[in-house]
Amino acid sequence: MLRDAFFKGLRDQRRSLSIWVASVVGYVVMMCSLFPSIRESSADMQDYIESMPEAFREAFMGESTDFGNAVTYLNGELFSFMTPLFVMIFAIALAAAQIAGEEENGTLSLLLAYPVSRTRLLVQKYGVLVTGTLALCAAHLAAMAIANVAIGLDMPAGAVFGAHVSLLLLGLAVGTVAFATGAATGRRGLTIAVGSAVGIVAYLINIVAKLVEGLGWLEKLSLFYYYGGAEPLRLGFRPGYAAVLLAVTVGAAVVAWFTFERRDVRV
Protein backbone atom coordinates (compact mmCIF):
# COMPACT_ATOMS: atom_id res chain seq x y z
CA MET A 1 0.00 0.00 0.00
CA LEU A 2 2.80 2.41 0.93
CA ARG A 3 4.50 1.87 -2.42
CA ASP A 4 1.50 3.20 -4.29
CA ALA A 5 1.13 6.85 -3.33
CA PHE A 6 -2.28 7.08 -4.97
CA PHE A 7 -3.93 4.42 -2.82
CA LYS A 8 -2.02 5.62 0.24
CA GLY A 9 -3.37 9.13 -0.35
CA LEU A 10 -6.92 7.89 -0.72
CA ARG A 11 -6.57 5.74 2.40
CA ASP A 12 -5.26 8.69 4.39
CA GLN A 13 -8.15 10.91 3.27
CA ARG A 14 -11.00 8.39 3.42
CA ARG A 15 -12.45 9.71 6.69
CA SER A 16 -12.17 13.35 5.66
CA LEU A 17 -13.70 12.64 2.26
CA SER A 18 -16.61 10.75 3.85
CA ILE A 19 -17.36 13.66 6.17
CA TRP A 20 -17.19 16.18 3.34
CA VAL A 21 -19.45 14.12 1.09
CA ALA A 22 -22.03 13.59 3.83
CA SER A 23 -21.97 17.30 4.74
CA VAL A 24 -22.34 18.50 1.16
CA VAL A 25 -25.14 16.06 0.38
CA GLY A 26 -26.97 17.07 3.55
CA TYR A 27 -26.63 20.77 2.74
CA VAL A 28 -27.84 20.33 -0.84
CA VAL A 29 -30.85 18.29 0.26
CA MET A 30 -31.72 20.85 2.93
CA MET A 31 -31.54 23.83 0.55
CA CYS A 32 -33.51 22.03 -2.16
CA SER A 33 -36.20 20.96 0.32
CA LEU A 34 -36.73 24.61 1.30
CA PHE A 35 -37.63 25.64 -2.24
CA PRO A 36 -41.37 24.79 -2.14
CA SER A 37 -41.89 27.15 0.81
CA ILE A 38 -39.71 29.79 -0.84
CA ARG A 39 -41.75 29.52 -4.01
CA GLU A 40 -44.97 30.15 -2.09
CA SER A 41 -43.63 33.42 -0.71
CA SER A 42 -41.69 34.42 -3.81
CA ALA A 43 -43.94 37.40 -4.54
CA ASP A 44 -42.93 39.17 -1.32
CA MET A 45 -39.29 38.26 -1.84
CA GLN A 46 -39.46 39.53 -5.42
CA ASP A 47 -40.35 43.03 -4.21
CA TYR A 48 -37.34 43.02 -1.93
CA ILE A 49 -35.00 41.77 -4.68
CA GLU A 50 -36.20 44.35 -7.18
CA SER A 51 -35.56 47.11 -4.64
CA MET A 52 -31.84 46.29 -4.69
CA PRO A 53 -29.46 48.31 -6.90
CA GLU A 54 -29.15 46.67 -10.32
CA ALA A 55 -25.38 46.24 -10.06
CA PHE A 56 -25.75 44.56 -6.67
CA ARG A 57 -28.38 42.16 -8.00
CA GLU A 58 -26.27 41.24 -10.99
CA ALA A 59 -23.14 40.68 -8.88
CA PHE A 60 -24.78 38.28 -6.43
CA MET A 61 -27.71 36.85 -8.40
CA GLY A 62 -26.98 37.33 -12.08
CA GLU A 63 -29.56 38.42 -14.62
CA SER A 64 -32.43 36.27 -13.39
CA THR A 65 -34.17 37.47 -10.21
CA ASP A 66 -37.25 35.22 -10.14
CA PHE A 67 -36.91 33.32 -6.84
CA GLY A 68 -40.01 31.35 -7.75
CA ASN A 69 -37.79 29.55 -10.24
CA ALA A 70 -35.60 26.74 -8.88
CA VAL A 71 -32.65 27.64 -11.12
CA THR A 72 -32.57 31.22 -9.81
CA TYR A 73 -33.07 30.09 -6.22
CA LEU A 74 -30.30 27.47 -6.28
CA ASN A 75 -27.93 29.79 -8.13
CA GLY A 76 -28.35 32.27 -5.30
CA GLU A 77 -28.36 29.84 -2.40
CA LEU A 78 -25.81 27.31 -3.62
CA PHE A 79 -23.87 27.91 -6.80
CA SER A 80 -23.01 31.59 -6.48
CA PHE A 81 -21.04 31.17 -3.25
CA MET A 82 -21.54 28.25 -0.84
CA THR A 83 -21.02 25.34 -3.21
CA PRO A 84 -17.84 26.67 -4.87
CA LEU A 85 -16.59 27.67 -1.40
CA PHE A 86 -17.03 24.09 -0.14
CA VAL A 87 -15.33 22.61 -3.19
CA MET A 88 -12.40 25.04 -3.13
CA ILE A 89 -11.75 24.58 0.59
CA PHE A 90 -11.83 20.82 0.16
CA ALA A 91 -9.53 20.89 -2.89
CA ILE A 92 -7.03 23.21 -1.20
CA ALA A 93 -6.91 21.09 1.95
CA LEU A 94 -6.55 17.91 -0.08
CA ALA A 95 -3.79 19.45 -2.22
CA ALA A 96 -1.92 20.59 0.89
CA ALA A 97 -2.01 17.07 2.32
CA GLN A 98 -0.26 15.56 -0.68
CA ILE A 99 3.35 16.62 -1.42
CA ALA A 100 3.64 19.34 1.25
CA GLY A 101 1.81 17.30 3.87
CA GLU A 102 3.86 14.19 3.23
CA GLU A 103 7.08 16.21 3.33
CA GLU A 104 6.28 17.94 6.62
CA ASN A 105 5.24 14.59 8.13
CA GLY A 106 8.55 13.06 7.05
CA THR A 107 6.93 10.39 4.85
CA LEU A 108 7.77 11.85 1.44
CA SER A 109 11.40 10.76 1.63
CA LEU A 110 10.21 7.26 2.53
CA LEU A 111 7.99 7.18 -0.55
CA LEU A 112 10.88 8.35 -2.72
CA ALA A 113 13.10 5.60 -1.28
CA TYR A 114 11.08 3.07 -3.26
CA PRO A 115 11.98 2.47 -6.93
CA VAL A 116 9.56 5.09 -8.22
CA SER A 117 10.38 8.23 -10.18
CA ARG A 118 9.43 11.67 -8.91
CA THR A 119 7.20 12.14 -11.92
CA ARG A 120 5.25 8.97 -11.18
CA LEU A 121 4.93 9.90 -7.51
CA LEU A 122 3.70 13.37 -8.42
CA VAL A 123 1.12 11.94 -10.83
CA GLN A 124 -0.14 9.53 -8.17
CA LYS A 125 -0.44 12.28 -5.57
CA TYR A 126 -2.17 14.55 -8.06
CA GLY A 127 -4.54 11.70 -8.83
CA VAL A 128 -5.68 11.82 -5.21
CA LEU A 129 -6.61 15.50 -5.65
CA VAL A 130 -8.50 14.84 -8.87
CA THR A 131 -10.30 11.77 -7.51
CA GLY A 132 -11.31 13.47 -4.27
CA THR A 133 -12.59 16.62 -5.96
CA LEU A 134 -14.44 14.56 -8.55
CA ALA A 135 -16.06 12.47 -5.81
CA LEU A 136 -17.26 15.56 -3.94
CA CYS A 137 -18.71 17.16 -7.07
CA ALA A 138 -20.33 13.86 -8.08
CA ALA A 139 -21.97 13.60 -4.65
CA HIS A 140 -23.28 17.15 -5.02
CA LEU A 141 -24.63 16.33 -8.48
CA ALA A 142 -26.28 13.11 -7.30
CA ALA A 143 -27.97 14.86 -4.38
CA MET A 144 -29.28 17.61 -6.63
CA ALA A 145 -30.44 15.18 -9.32
CA ILE A 146 -32.42 13.18 -6.75
CA ALA A 147 -33.89 16.34 -5.24
CA ASN A 148 -34.79 17.60 -8.71
CA VAL A 149 -37.03 14.56 -9.22
CA ALA A 150 -38.24 14.00 -5.66
CA ILE A 151 -39.15 17.62 -4.91
CA GLY A 152 -40.18 18.57 -8.44
CA LEU A 153 -37.69 21.38 -9.03
CA ASP A 154 -38.11 21.07 -12.81
CA MET A 155 -34.50 22.01 -13.57
CA PRO A 156 -33.08 21.05 -17.00
CA ALA A 157 -30.80 18.04 -16.58
CA GLY A 158 -28.29 19.49 -19.05
CA ALA A 159 -27.98 22.72 -17.07
CA VAL A 160 -27.50 20.85 -13.81
CA PHE A 161 -24.80 18.61 -15.28
CA GLY A 162 -23.07 21.53 -17.03
CA ALA A 163 -22.95 23.57 -13.83
CA HIS A 164 -21.30 20.67 -12.03
CA VAL A 165 -18.69 20.28 -14.77
CA SER A 166 -17.85 23.96 -14.31
CA LEU A 167 -17.77 23.44 -10.55
CA LEU A 168 -15.32 20.56 -10.92
CA LEU A 169 -13.07 22.57 -13.22
CA LEU A 170 -13.07 25.53 -10.81
CA GLY A 171 -12.16 23.26 -7.89
CA LEU A 172 -9.38 21.61 -9.88
CA ALA A 173 -7.99 24.95 -11.07
CA VAL A 174 -7.72 26.35 -7.54
CA GLY A 175 -6.67 23.00 -6.09
CA THR A 176 -3.94 22.50 -8.69
CA VAL A 177 -2.49 25.95 -7.99
CA ALA A 178 -2.31 24.94 -4.33
CA PHE A 179 -0.83 21.56 -5.30
CA ALA A 180 1.86 23.30 -7.39
CA THR A 181 2.73 25.50 -4.42
CA GLY A 182 3.16 22.44 -2.24
CA ALA A 183 5.27 20.69 -4.87
CA ALA A 184 7.48 23.76 -5.24
CA THR A 185 7.95 24.58 -1.56
CA GLY A 186 7.02 21.55 0.54
CA ARG A 187 5.22 23.84 3.00
CA ARG A 188 1.66 22.99 3.94
CA GLY A 189 0.85 26.41 5.43
CA LEU A 190 2.03 28.26 2.33
CA THR A 191 0.11 25.84 0.13
CA ILE A 192 -3.13 26.59 1.96
CA ALA A 193 -2.41 30.33 1.97
CA VAL A 194 -1.74 30.54 -1.76
CA GLY A 195 -4.71 28.38 -2.70
CA SER A 196 -7.01 30.38 -0.43
CA ALA A 197 -5.71 33.67 -1.83
CA VAL A 198 -6.36 32.54 -5.39
CA GLY A 199 -9.93 31.54 -4.57
CA ILE A 200 -10.73 34.66 -2.54
CA VAL A 201 -9.20 37.07 -5.06
CA ALA A 202 -11.01 35.35 -7.94
CA TYR A 203 -14.35 35.75 -6.15
CA LEU A 204 -13.75 39.37 -5.13
CA ILE A 205 -12.60 40.40 -8.59
CA ASN A 206 -15.76 38.95 -10.11
CA ILE A 207 -17.90 40.91 -7.61
CA VAL A 208 -15.98 44.20 -7.81
CA ALA A 209 -16.00 44.14 -11.61
CA LYS A 210 -19.81 44.23 -11.54
CA LEU A 211 -20.20 46.72 -8.70
CA VAL A 212 -17.69 49.36 -9.83
CA GLU A 213 -18.43 51.15 -13.06
CA GLY A 214 -15.57 51.01 -15.55
CA LEU A 215 -14.02 47.86 -14.09
CA GLY A 216 -16.08 45.36 -16.07
CA TRP A 217 -12.96 44.20 -17.89
CA LEU A 218 -11.59 42.85 -14.59
CA GLU A 219 -14.05 39.97 -14.50
CA LYS A 220 -12.24 38.26 -17.35
CA LEU A 221 -9.25 37.91 -15.01
CA SER A 222 -11.32 35.95 -12.49
CA LEU A 223 -11.67 32.18 -12.39
CA PHE A 224 -15.20 32.73 -11.08
CA TYR A 225 -16.15 34.46 -14.30
CA TYR A 226 -15.27 31.33 -16.29
CA TYR A 227 -17.04 29.17 -13.73
CA GLY A 228 -20.29 31.04 -14.34
CA GLY A 229 -20.20 33.75 -11.69
CA ALA A 230 -23.51 34.03 -9.88
CA GLU A 231 -25.50 31.84 -12.27
CA PRO A 232 -23.72 28.71 -13.51
CA LEU A 233 -27.04 26.81 -13.49
CA ARG A 234 -28.58 29.24 -15.97
CA LEU A 235 -25.49 29.50 -18.17
CA GLY A 236 -24.76 25.77 -18.20
CA PHE A 237 -21.63 24.31 -19.76
CA ARG A 238 -19.64 26.70 -21.95
CA PRO A 239 -16.74 25.00 -23.78
CA GLY A 240 -14.69 28.18 -24.23
CA TYR A 241 -14.88 29.09 -20.56
CA ALA A 242 -14.22 25.51 -19.52
CA ALA A 243 -11.10 25.58 -21.69
CA VAL A 244 -9.76 28.56 -19.71
CA LEU A 245 -10.22 26.74 -16.39
CA LEU A 246 -8.64 23.64 -17.87
CA ALA A 247 -5.69 25.68 -19.18
CA VAL A 248 -5.06 27.09 -15.70
CA THR A 249 -5.20 23.56 -14.28
CA VAL A 250 -2.76 22.17 -16.85
CA GLY A 251 -0.42 25.14 -16.46
CA ALA A 252 -0.30 24.73 -12.68
CA ALA A 253 0.26 20.97 -13.04
CA VAL A 254 3.24 21.63 -15.35
CA VAL A 255 4.68 24.04 -12.77
CA ALA A 256 4.23 21.38 -10.09
CA TRP A 257 6.13 18.82 -12.18
CA PHE A 258 8.92 21.21 -13.19
CA THR A 259 9.62 22.46 -9.66
CA PHE A 260 9.26 19.12 -7.88
CA GLU A 261 11.66 17.40 -10.26
CA ARG A 262 14.40 19.91 -9.42
CA ARG A 263 13.88 20.60 -5.74
CA ASP A 264 15.72 19.09 -2.80
CA VAL A 265 13.21 17.28 -0.61
CA ARG A 266 13.49 17.77 3.14
CA VAL A 267 14.18 14.59 5.05
Secondary structure, DSSP 8 states (H G I E B T S, - for coil): -TT-HHHHHHHHHHHHHHHHHHHHHHHHHHHHHTHHHHHHTHHHHHHHHHTS-HHHHHHHH-S---TTSHHHHHIIIIITTHHHHHHHHHHHHHHHTTHHHHHHHT-HHHHHHSS--HHHHHHHHHHHHHHHHHHHHHHHHHHHHHHHHHTT----HHHHHHHHHHHHHHHHHHHHHHHHHHHHH--HHHHHHHHHHHHHHHHHHHHHHHHSTT-GGGGGG-HHHHHTTT-HHHH---HHHHHHHHHHHHHHHHHHHHHHHHS----
